Amino acid sequence: MHEILTRICNLQSQYSSTNTPQMQERGSLIRSSLTKVILGQLPVLQKAFDNVFDDLDVVGSDGIGRKTEAPWVRLFSKTMSPNPREGFYVVIHFSADGSAVFITIGCGSTVWSGGDLRPVSDDELSRRTSWARSVIEHRWKTVAPFVDEIALGAKAPLPRTFEKATAVAIRIPVDKLGTADLNGIIYSACERLGEIYLAQLDQRDVSQGDQDANDVAAIARPLKAARNRQGMGLTGPERKAVELRAMLLATEYLNANGYQCKDTSSTESFDLLATLAGSSIKVEVKGTTSDLCDSVMMTKNEVDLHKSEKGKTGLIIVSKIKLNRTAVEPTATGGYVEPLLGWDIDQWLTEPIAFQVSRH
């Protein structure tokens, strides 16, 4: 592999946006030679992933139409990253001057808009990459050996967007390619990508509100949702396990703070009636596997309750719940409790995402 990578680096110094003989050779190496070498390693690399991700593929690109300063080859699950604009993947980048190769884990950095590829906002890319690094650090306690900054040195804006979309990277100088353990580095990158995929399977990167919004969209537009929805989401039993875990932790929190709790989830438009010193508060409990919880889903009755009885209601969000799927029935553990007692719903943005349309 190192001979192919070295030759691509050599051709980088002869970059042209037109299809010169040098760029034709570079394109063949990117789209064919290097891609085939990595495809040949997939039986080994597959071991770095959970068996559920059995649809790995490798694709290279040196530009659509005009040649790019920053060609790349990416390894990905077709389900988790159906195209370069979506999801996470292992990606090999090349510096514009040919001085180095970067083996990275990155995410989609562009979207189609008005017929053109446009970059995702810097804030959104920062959120995505920070989340991916947190998953890696939680599992390995470090991002090592992927500790390098990626700097492609290209003049065009798109390669700079690639840099912002990189979660972790390792830089290999071109003169070190012959001695570097390239197969080992790529395998390590795949292990970390596999951990990110598992976190996405648990929807740890999607707020509870967005998780439920996706489900509503799947009901309202089932064909569109089936075609476009990334990942797999939670099953009914998994959601039930998450809900029960959230109720348990919310009840434990309230009891520890002197409240007496009554479970009203099956009879009222709130989950717990919490009483302290003769005063009661109606508490809604929302549980999620997400590491990020800045939105929740509520029914109309729940929203009406929080608005009409403002100051006498509360919201408890239990995030970062972990699912165990090894048993016949899934179980849930962990969880971070965020209590919002005396919650003011008007300080949050309320958005309708679906309507029930009935005949008169």
N, C-alpha and C positions, 0 to 999 in steps of 0.2 A: 504493500500500500504506500510505503513512504516514497517510492520512486514516482508514483502518480502524483502525490501531493507536492513533491519537489518540482516536478515539471509544471504543474499548474502555477506554483509560486513564480517560477521563472517566466512564464508567459504573462503574469500580471504586470510586469514592467513594460510589456509591449501592448498594453491595453489600447483598444480602439472601440468606439461605439458602433463601428461598422463591421461587417463580417469579413475581416481580413483573414489571410491564411492562419495567422497566429490565433485569432479568435475562433476560427473554425476548429483548430486543434484543441484549444481550451474547452470549447463547448462539448466536443466529443469525449474529452477526459472527464468533465463534470457529469454530463448526462448519461454516459455509457460506462466508461472504464471504472471510475471510482464507485459509481452506483452499483455496478455488478459485483465488485469486490465486497462491498458491505452486504449486499443481498446474499452473497455466498456465506456470510457469517451469521445470518439470521437464526439458523438452528441453535447456535450457541447463545446469541444475544437474547433469544426468546426466554432463556432461563432466568434472565434478570427481571422478567415481568410475571405478574400473576397470570394464571392460565386463561382468565377471562379475556385478556388482551392478546388474542391469537390471530390478529389481523394486521401484523406489522408489515410495513412497506418502506421503501427507500426511493426518493425522487431527487433529482438534481436540476438546477436551473442556472443558466448564464444570461438570462434576460428574455423579456417578451418583446420581440421586434428588435429594438436597438440593444446592443450588448451592454451589460451592467458592469460597473467597476467591481462589484462585490458578488461574485457567483457563490452558490451555496448548494449543499447536499443535506437533505433532512431525513431522519428516521422517525417514524411515527406509527401510531395506531390509527387505522382508517376510521374507526368509530369515534375516537377521542379527538382526532384532528383531521377532519375530512378534506381540508384544504389548507394552504399555508396561512390563511387569514384567521383560522380558528384553532384554539387549543394550544397545547404545548408539544414540543418535539426536541429531539437531539438534532443539532444542526452544526455542520462544519462550515466555517467562514474562512475567508482568505483576506489578508491585508492588501490594500490597493497597491502597495509597492512590492508585494511579494516577499516581504521579510518574515512573515509568520503565518501559521495556521492556528485558528481558534476552534476548539471543540467545546460546544456550549449546549446549554438548555435554554431555549427561547420560546416565545409565544407569538401568536399572530399579531402583527403590528399595523395592518392596513385593513380597510373595508372598501367595498365598491360603493361609490357614490357619484351619481350623475354620469355614469359610464366610465369613470376613472378610479384608479386606486388612490385612496386618500389615507393618510396616517391616522391611527387611533390617537386620542389625546394623550399628552405626556402624563397627566394625572392617572388615567386609566392604565397605561402601561406600567407606571410605578406601582399601582395597586396590585396588578397581576404578578409582576416579577417579585415584589416583596412577599406576597403570599407564597409563591413557589419556594423562595428561599427559606421561609419559615417552616415549610413542610420538610425540606431537606435537613435543616438544622435540628428540628424536633426528632428526626429519625437517627441522624448521625452525630448530633451535637456539634457539628461544624459543617461548613460548605467545602472544606478541603477534600480533594486537591484542586477544586474549581474556584480558585481564589483570585484570579487575575481580572483586571478590567479589560473589556474589549474595546479596541480602538482600531477601526478599519482604515482610517486615513483617507477615506473617499471624499470627493468633492460634491457629489450629488446628495440630495436630501434623503432619499430612500435608505441608503446604507446607514445613515445616522439614526434613522428610525429603527433599523435592525439592532443597533447598539442599545438603544433604549429598551428594546423588547427582550434583551438577554437577561436571564435570571442569574446564571452562574457561567463562568468560562475558565478555561485553561489555555494559556498562550504557549505555543511550541514554536520557537525560532526555526527558520527553514534549515539552518545548519545542524539542528538537533533532531530532525525528523528520523534520521537513520538509527539513532540510539534510543529514541523514546518508545515506551511500551504503548503503541497506538491502540492495539486491540484491547489492552487492559483499561486504558482511559475511556475508550468508547463503551466498554462493558460497564464501567463505573457510572458513566453518564446515563446508560440505559437503566441501571438500578435506581437511580434518582428520579428519572422520568417515570419509572414504574410506580414509585412511591407517590409521585404527584398524581398519576392516573388513579391510584386507589383513593387518594383524598378527594379527587373529583367525583369518583364513583359514589362516595358518601356525601357529595355536594357540599364539601367543606368550603368551597370558594363561592358559594351562592347563598345570599341572605335568605332567611326563612320566607320572607315575603315574595322574593323572586322565585323560590322553589314552588310555592303554591301558585304563583301567577303562571308559571309554565304549565302546571297541571290544568288550570282553567283554560289556557290557550289550547291544550291538547283536547279538551272536551269540546270547545267551541269550534276549533278548526282541526279535526283529527288528521286529515291528510297532510296539511301543511306542517303540523307539529311532528308527525312521524318522519317527514322528510328532513326537517331542519334541526330537530332537537339534538344537541350534542350530549354525549354521555348516556347514562342509563337511569339515573335517578333512584329513588327509594321505592321498594315494594310496599304494599299495604301492611304486611306484618312488620316490616322495618319501621315504617312510620309510627305504627302502634307502639313499638318498643321505645321509640324516641319520646313519644307523648307521655308514656307511663313513667319514664325516667325523669322527665321534666316535672311532672306532677309530684313525684317523690321528693326531688330536691327542693322544689318550691315549698312544699309542706314542711320539710325539715328546717328550711330557713326561717319560715314564719314561726314554727314552734320554738326554735332556738331564740327568737326575739320576743317570746312571751305570748304570741297569738294562739288561740284555739281555732282549729281549722275544720270546716265541713266541706266535703267534696260535693259540689253542685254541678259538675260537668255534664251529667246526663239529664238534668232537669231545667237548668237555667242558661242564660246567655253569658254566663261567666263560670269560671272553674272552681274557685274556692271562696267561701265566705269566712273571712278571718276576723276574729273578735278579740279585742284587747280592752280591758277596763270598761266594759259595757258598750264600747263603740265598735261598729263593724265596718269592714271595707270589702268591697267586691273585687276579686282579683282574677284577672285573665292570665293564663300561663301559656307561654309559647316555647316549645322546645325545638332545637335544630342541631344538626350535625355541623353546621357552618362555623368556620372560624371568624366570620365577619357577619355581624347581625345589625344592620342599620335599617331594616324594614321587616315588617311582619304582615301577615294576611289576617284580616278581620271580616266577619260577616256584617251585614247592615245592622242587625240587632245588637251586635257587640259595639259597633261604632256609636249607635244611638245611645246605648247605656253609658258609655264613657263621656259622651257629650252632655247628656241630661243630668248625670250625677257626678259631675266634675268635682274632684276633691274627695270623693267618697269611693273611688275605684282605684285599682292599681294594676300594673302590668309587671309580670316577672318573666324575663327572657332567660332561658337556659340554653346556652350555646356550647359548642365544642363537645357535644355528646358523641361518644365512640360506639360504633356498632360492632358486634361480634357475630359473624355469620357461620361459624364452624358447627354449631348445633343445628338440630332440625328446625327449631324456632329461633329467630334472631333475638339477641339480648343487647341491652345498652348499658354502658358504664360511663363514668366521668361526667363532666359537665361544669360549666362556669355560670354561676347565678348572678344575674343583674336585676336587682329589685328596683322597681319604679313605683313606689307607693305614693298615693296622692297624685297620681299621674295626670298631667294636663295634655289631653290628646290634641288640643289646638296648637300645641307647640311642635307637632309633627305634621308633615304633609300628607293629606289624605287624597288618594287618587282612585277613581273608579277604573277597574280594568275589564269589567264585563257587565252586561245588563240582562235581566230576564225580560224578554219581550213577549207580551201576552195579547191575545185577541180581546177586543172590547166585548 
